[in-house]
Amino acid sequence: MPEAHTRKPIDDWFGEKIAPGEFRDVMLVVGESYSGMNVQIPIHIRRAEEDGPVVFVSAAIHGDEINGTGAIRQLIQDTELRLSRGALILIPVLNLLAFERHSRYLPDRRDLNRSFPGSASGSQAGRLAHHIFDEIVCRADYGIDLHTAAVRRTNYPNVRGDLTNPNVRWLAEAFGCEIIINKKGPSGAFRREACLAGCPTILMEGGEVWKVEPGIVASATRGVKNVLRGLEMLDTPPSSPGYQVVIEKSQWVRAELGGFLQFHIKPGDLIEKGHPLATNTTLLGQERSVLTAPFDAVVIGMTTLPAISPGEPVCNLGKLPKGAKPAALRRLRYEADGLEQQVSEALGSNVLVVEPS
């Protein structure tokens, strides 16, 4: 179990007094709207009787990525989620201004997830980031930020973090995804800046925008509970996948020609080098080219739009580490509790997958 950093006292929660053992919904004012009304983020605080780590779980930092919102709502509504120690900060929608517009971005077109730690006198994005960072990150010991793929793409559940940080590595492994991607994140990103401030934070990616997908919600809620179990905040045993691999290199495979794709893979597939990914065809079905895997890989994500032009991304492949054989990993997944296999099949139902000719 990792060591916690120094954080703000937990006696005061955004102006509310929350006693040990109490649950409370609170509102955090983060700015004003065009009408001059307060913009308030709804937050659920859950405290145990015994002191311990403080963990925040956030979603919808991009306002159209709401799979995490569904997962956090499920955690809030889980009457059996009783902490043995510490506190949990659950934020279903971090970027309320973007969420209300069904948009990835703020009204000023800035990306909140490139604006941290923010500035009290900066842009709209900078001020919002400053409030969030000061009130949430500085109040927590650990963080989990839930995301989805971008528009017209889908992602197989994976965890991302700076694994050179031992506490981040611990969180990533404890979460319990099959796929862990070793990345710090771009400058100004929520998780990167939180780590720099001493609050180890990981990011989970899964599914599509504008959806709440049952398999992604199950993966996210299982992962959050696994972290709480590892921190001795829950007394139940963890639920683990059949295997875990760390991905050090990923690559988007791009179309060389325009056309209409026939997919041969789905999110989460474990494939060998040379495996057909997609056949590019004319609108009348005539074959133009076939894209193949450049190495043994897991399909991290892919486009859900089969109409393609040259240079557009088709699928994101994570290069499997040396010694990790796709066939062996497929067997381990099949022998596990079944969630990963179910998620892969469900995500694959959103694209037409055909056997290569």
NURO-368225 format. One line per field, with one value per residue (C-alpha): residue number from 0; x, y, z. Coordinates in Angstrom, 2 decimals, padded with zeros to 5 digits. Layout:
// residues N
num: NUM:... $
xx: X:... $
yy: Y:... $
zz: Z:... $
//
This chain:
// residues 357
num: 0:1:2:3:4:5:6:7:8:9:10:11:12:13:14:15:16:17:18:19:20:21:22:23:24:25:26:27:28:29:30:31:32:33:34:35:36:37:38:39:40:41:42:43:44:45:46:47:48:49:50:51:52:53:54:55:56:57:58:59:60:61:62:63:64:65:66:67:68:69:70:71:72:73:74:75:76:77:78:79:80:81:82:83:84:85:86:87:88:89:90:91:92:93:94:95:96:97:98:99:100:101:102:103:104:105:106:107:108:109:110:111:112:113:114:115:116:117:118:119:120:121:122:123:124:125:126:127:128:129:130:131:132:133:134:135:136:137:138:139:140:141:142:143:144:145:146:147:148:149:150:151:152:153:154:155:156:157:158:159:160:161:162:163:164:165:166:167:168:169:170:171:172:173:174:175:176:177:178:179:180:181:182:183:184:185:186:187:188:189:190:191:192:193:194:195:196:197:198:199:200:201:202:203:204:205:206:207:208:209:210:211:212:213:214:215:216:217:218:219:220:221:222:223:224:225:226:227:228:229:230:231:232:233:234:235:236:237:238:239:240:241:242:243:244:245:246:247:248:249:250:251:252:253:254:255:256:257:258:259:260:261:262:263:264:265:266:267:268:269:270:271:272:273:274:275:276:277:278:279:280:281:282:283:284:285:286:287:288:289:290:291:292:293:294:295:296:297:298:299:300:301:302:303:304:305:306:307:308:309:310:311:312:313:314:315:316:317:318:319:320:321:322:323:324:325:326:327:328:329:330:331:332:333:334:335:336:337:338:339:340:341:342:343:344:345:346:347:348:349:350:351:352:353:354:355:356 $
xx: 000.00:001.49:002.32:-000.04:001.08:000.22:-003.24:-005.77:-007.58:-010.83:-012.84:-014.35:-015.74:-016.50:-018.18:-019.99:-019.21:-019.33:-018.89:-017.09:-019.46:-021.66:-022.64:-023.43:-024.12:-022.42:-022.07:-018.71:-018.94:-016.35:-017.42:-020.30:-022.35:-023.18:-026.25:-024.14:-025.49:-023.11:-021.73:-021.81:-020.36:-022.41:-020.19:-020.91:-018.73:-018.61:-016.65:-015.84:-015.84:-012.07:-009.61:-007.62:-006.82:-008.93:-009.61:-011.31:-013.02:-013.96:-015.61:-016.61:-013.59:-014.48:-018.19:-019.22:-017.38:-020.14:-019.39:-017.54:-020.54:-022.64:-020.05:-019.82:-023.60:-023.68:-021.09:-023.12:-026.27:-024.50:-025.91:-023.43:-020.37:-019.43:-015.92:-013.96:-011.68:-010.90:-013.11:-014.31:-014.97:-017.22:-017.60:-019.91:-019.33:-016.18:-016.73:-020.34:-020.20:-019.13:-021.47:-024.50:-023.53:-022.81:-019.35:-015.77:-014.75:-015.66:-017.67:-014.37:-013.28:-010.47:-009.75:-010.08:-007.78:-004.91:-005.45:-004.24:-003.25:-004.98:-004.88:-007.15:-006.88:-006.53:-008.90:-012.26:-010.58:-007.71:-010.00:-012.17:-009.07:-007.73:-010.91:-011.02:-007.34:-007.34:-010.55:-010.38:-006.82:-005.30:-007.86:-007.09:-004.33:-005.09:-007.14:-008.92:-010.12:-012.54:-012.51:-013.75:-012.42:-012.95:-015.84:-016.31:-013.92:-014.17:-011.63:-011.16:-010.85:-007.30:-005.50:-002.91:-000.34:003.27:004.65:007.97:006.04:005.78:002.46:000.96:002.19:000.56:-002.75:-002.65:-001.98:-004.50:-007.27:-007.31:-007.47:-005.76:-004.04:-001.85:-000.32:002.80:002.34:002.74:000.07:000.47:001.45:-001.55:-003.40:-005.33:-003.57:-000.09:-000.42:-002.07:000.91:003.31:001.37:001.83:-001.55:-000.90:-003.61:-004.45:-006.76:-009.10:-010.19:-013.16:-015.97:-017.46:-018.71:-022.38:-023.05:-023.28:-022.22:-022.88:-019.55:-017.53:-019.48:-018.79:-015.06:-014.83:-016.75:-014.79:-011.54:-012.48:-013.48:-010.24:-008.24:-010.31:-009.69:-005.97:-005.99:-007.83:-010.88:-013.10:-012.96:-014.03:-011.47:-010.31:-011.52:-008.69:-008.46:-006.80:-003.62:-002.07:000.43:002.19:002.18:005.21:004.49:001.24:000.64:-002.31:-002.56:-003.78:-005.54:-003.40:-006.39:-009.92:-012.83:-015.20:-013.71:-014.57:-013.21:-011.50:-010.84:-012.75:-011.62:-009.63:-008.60:-005.16:-003.57:-000.36:001.89:000.47:-003.14:-005.59:-007.07:-009.40:-010.00:-010.45:-013.08:-014.91:-018.56:-019.40:-017.37:-014.26:-011.09:-008.51:-006.05:-005.68:-004.22:-002.28:-000.80:002.87:003.55:001.90:-000.65:-003.80:-006.43:-006.65:-009.11:-010.52:-012.67:-016.40:-016.80:-016.04:-015.90:-012.23:-009.84:-006.04:-004.19:-007.18:-006.71:-008.23:-007.09:-004.79:-002.53:-000.62:002.59:002.67:005.78:008.44:007.31:003.59:002.01:-001.45:-002.68:-001.66:-003.28:-006.48:-006.60:-006.03:-008.83:-011.17:-010.38:-010.98:-014.27:-015.65:-015.99:-013.21:-014.53:-018.05:-016.78:-014.82:-017.85:-020.14:-017.80:-017.41:-021.18:-020.93:-018.92:-019.43:-016.61:-016.11:-013.61:-010.75:-011.00 $
yy: 000.00:003.39:006.26:009.27:012.88:015.92:017.25:019.79:018.99:017.08:018.90:021.23:019.97:022.92:024.78:021.72:019.89:016.15:013.96:010.59:007.90:010.39:010.57:013.97:015.59:019.00:021.65:023.17:026.63:026.83:029.95:031.81:031.27:033.88:034.81:035.48:032.41:030.24:027.16:024.41:020.90:018.28:016.08:013.11:012.75:009.46:009.27:006.25:006.30:005.77:008.20:007.03:007.85:010.29:009.17:011.22:009.63:012.01:011.79:013.99:016.29:016.17:016.90:014.26:011.38:010.12:006.39:007.44:009.51:006.36:004.43:007.08:007.35:003.59:003.88:006.66:004.54:001.44:001.15:-001.64:000.52:001.06:002.33:000.84:003.90:007.10:009.12:009.02:012.07:011.17:013.73:012.47:015.54:017.59:019.85:020.91:023.72:021.28:018.52:020.78:021.40:017.69:018.88:017.82:021.45:024.47:027.33:029.16:026.08:025.26:021.74:021.65:018.61:020.73:023.60:022.32:023.34:026.49:030.13:032.21:035.12:033.24:032.16:030.52:027.10:028.20:029.52:026.40:024.21:026.27:025.79:022.05:021.57:023.58:022.13:018.49:017.44:019.26:017.57:014.01:011.44:009.51:010.07:008.12:009.98:008.20:008.83:007.40:007.51:010.59:011.11:008.26:006.00:003.36:002.08:-001.25:-000.61:000.35:002.26:004.94:006.43:007.43:004.10:005.66:006.91:003.89:005.06:005.49:002.03:000.60:002.31:001.13:-002.47:-002.46:-001.10:-004.41:-003.74:-006.19:-003.34:-000.74:001.96:003.67:007.37:010.56:012.39:015.75:018.98:020.51:017.19:016.58:013.35:014.59:017.80:015.99:013.64:016.58:018.09:014.89:013.24:010.01:009.78:007.30:007.55:004.86:004.88:002.84:002.91:005.77:009.32:010.09:006.60:004.75:001.23:-001.55:-003.33:-000.14:000.79:-002.68:-002.38:001.09:000.30:-002.93:-001.00:001.74:-000.85:-002.76:000.38:000.97:-002.65:-002.23:000.88:-001.10:001.15:-001.81:-005.23:-007.36:-009.27:-007.76:-009.00:-009.42:-010.06:-013.18:-011.28:-007.81:-006.43:-003.07:-001.38:000.82:001.52:002.09:003.01:004.21:002.30:004.70:004.27:004.57:004.92:006.29:003.88:001.90:-000.44:-004.03:-004.55:-007.80:-006.91:-005.55:-003.66:-005.86:-008.44:-009.99:-010.46:-011.69:-009.70:-009.71:-010.25:-008.44:-005.36:-004.05:-004.38:-001.10:-001.39:000.79:001.63:-001.25:-003.68:-004.05:-004.58:-001.78:-002.71:-004.66:-003.19:-005.63:-005.57:-004.48:-006.44:-008.71:-006.44:-005.75:-003.60:-000.67:001.33:001.78:003.97:003.22:005.06:002.76:005.57:006.58:008.88:008.59:009.22:008.80:006.51:003.03:001.31:001.92:-001.06:-001.62:-003.55:-006.57:-006.86:-009.43:-012.90:-012.05:-014.30:-013.38:-016.98:-017.47:-014.18:-015.07:-018.33:-016.54:-014.10:-016.94:-018.74:-015.62:-014.36:-013.38:-009.59:-008.75:-011.20:-009.78:-006.20:-007.02:-008.69:-005.81:-003.15:-005.23:-005.17:-001.48:-002.24:-004.84:-007.39:-009.97:-012.77:-011.88:-013.54 $
zz: 000.00:-000.97:001.35:001.43:000.90:003.03:002.15:003.35:006.62:006.17:008.83:006.24:002.93:000.63:003.47:004.83:008.08:007.47:010.52:010.50:009.26:007.40:003.70:002.20:-001.18:-001.50:-004.19:-005.14:-006.75:-009.56:-011.46:-013.06:-016.20:-018.87:-016.81:-013.72:-011.93:-009.94:-011.71:-009.09:-009.37:-007.48:-005.30:-003.04:000.08:001.97:005.25:007.37:011.15:011.14:009.56:006.57:002.94:000.92:-002.66:-005.36:-008.37:-011.18:-014.60:-017.55:-017.48:-021.16:-021.07:-023.62:-021.89:-019.60:-019.15:-016.01:-014.93:-015.07:-013.07:-010.34:-010.10:-009.54:-006.77:-005.13:-005.26:-003.90:-000.37:000.42:-000.30:003.33:003.99:006.87:006.97:005.10:002.78:-000.81:-003.00:-005.95:-008.77:-011.56:-013.79:-013.39:-016.43:-015.98:-018.58:-021.30:-020.07:-020.43:-024.09:-024.79:-025.76:-025.10:-024.67:-022.57:-024.12:-024.82:-026.88:-024.49:-023.25:-019.47:-019.43:-020.73:-018.28:-014.90:-012.29:-013.53:-012.53:-010.31:-012.76:-016.05:-018.81:-018.16:-018.42:-016.18:-013.47:-013.51:-013.35:-010.43:-008.38:-009.08:-008.33:-005.12:-003.71:-004.83:-005.69:-002.71:-000.44:-001.61:-001.22:-004.44:-007.58:-010.31:-013.40:-015.76:-019.53:-022.84:-026.37:-028.53:-030.97:-033.49:-031.59:-028.89:-026.36:-024.63:-020.86:-019.94:-017.21:-017.92:-015.60:-015.04:-013.87:-012.89:-009.84:-007.47:-006.02:-009.49:-010.47:-007.36:-008.16:-011.79:-010.84:-008.00:-010.26:-012.08:-015.82:-018.17:-019.99:-018.27:-020.49:-019.20:-020.03:-018.03:-019.98:-021.74:-020.01:-018.23:-018.00:-014.77:-013.79:-014.66:-012.66:-009.75:-009.57:-009.63:-006.72:-004.69:-005.32:-007.29:-009.96:-012.70:-015.69:-016.98:-020.63:-021.84:-024.38:-026.41:-025.88:-025.21:-023.84:-020.55:-021.50:-018.94:-019.48:-019.09:-015.96:-014.53:-015.32:-013.77:-010.59:-010.11:-010.52:-008.05:-005.46:-006.05:-005.25:-002.10:-001.08:-001.63:000.56:003.27:002.88:001.96:003.62:000.64:-001.49:-004.82:-008.21:-010.70:-014.45:-015.84:-016.62:-016.67:-019.17:-019.28:-022.69:-023.32:-026.99:-028.85:-032.48:-034.52:-037.79:-040.47:-043.79:-046.91:-049.23:-049.06:-048.99:-046.81:-044.20:-043.44:-039.91:-038.92:-035.28:-032.31:-029.20:-026.84:-029.43:-028.87:-032.27:-033.85:-036.16:-039.69:-038.57:-040.91:-039.22:-041.91:-045.63:-047.48:-050.20:-052.67:-052.01:-054.36:-052.24:-054.41:-052.38:-052.47:-049.70:-046.45:-043.26:-041.06:-037.56:-037.49:-034.28:-031.69:-030.09:-028.16:-029.87:-027.43:-029.52:-033.00:-035.15:-035.25:-038.58:-041.52:-044.12:-044.24:-046.08:-046.43:-043.17:-040.89:-037.86:-038.03:-034.84:-031.89:-031.19:-027.97:-028.55:-026.27:-024.07:-024.90:-023.89:-023.87:-026.50:-027.84:-027.79:-024.14:-023.10:-024.95:-022.99:-019.67:-020.47:-021.38:-018.10:-015.95:-014.48:-017.88:-017.57:-020.05:-022.64:-022.23:-022.58:-025.75:-027.31:-026.34:-027.76:-030.90:-031.43:-032.31:-035.48:-038.22:-037.85:-040.61:-041.02:-043.40:-046.81 $
//
